[in-house]
């Protein structure tokens, strides 16, 4: 029972918190005993690197670049991945290359002396040959400068 020092004549309405504190202390002790026994989770198995790595096969050239170079005549010279192709054979060569590829992405790169009209024609030819995406590339992107 709680003791009061008041001089009041009637009963006191104050709550006695001592039993609640005792219960809380007992609960804390119980949880401290049980918590080391509780499961901590799943054991993780981390993959380790192979002690004898296999040499990687050389990566095939996946980037397809159509390059326009200054030339004499009506059209500039055209090269596919640095191999020159006659202007009239450009569509057929691109079609043959793209039909074997899953990624039908072609980059077009033109020399700074080439006008835009042939570049637009090459972009149209690339689309007609079956390319899904066409990107424009600068000389810096090709040489890595």
HELIX and SHEET records of a PDB file:
HELIX    1   1 UNK A   18  UNK A   35  1                                  18    
HELIX    2   2 UNK A   87  UNK A   89  5                                   3    
HELIX    3   3 UNK A   90  UNK A   98  1                                   9    
HELIX    4   4 UNK A  116  UNK A  129  1                                  14    
HELIX    5   5 UNK A  139  UNK A  143  1                                   5    
SHEET    1   A 5 UNK A  83  UNK A  85  0                                        
SHEET    2   A 5 UNK A  77  UNK A  80 -1                                        
SHEET    3   A 5 UNK A  65  UNK A  69 -1                                        
SHEET    4   A 5 UNK A 105  UNK A 110  1                                        
SHEET    5   A 5 UNK A 133  UNK A 137  1                                        
END                                                                             
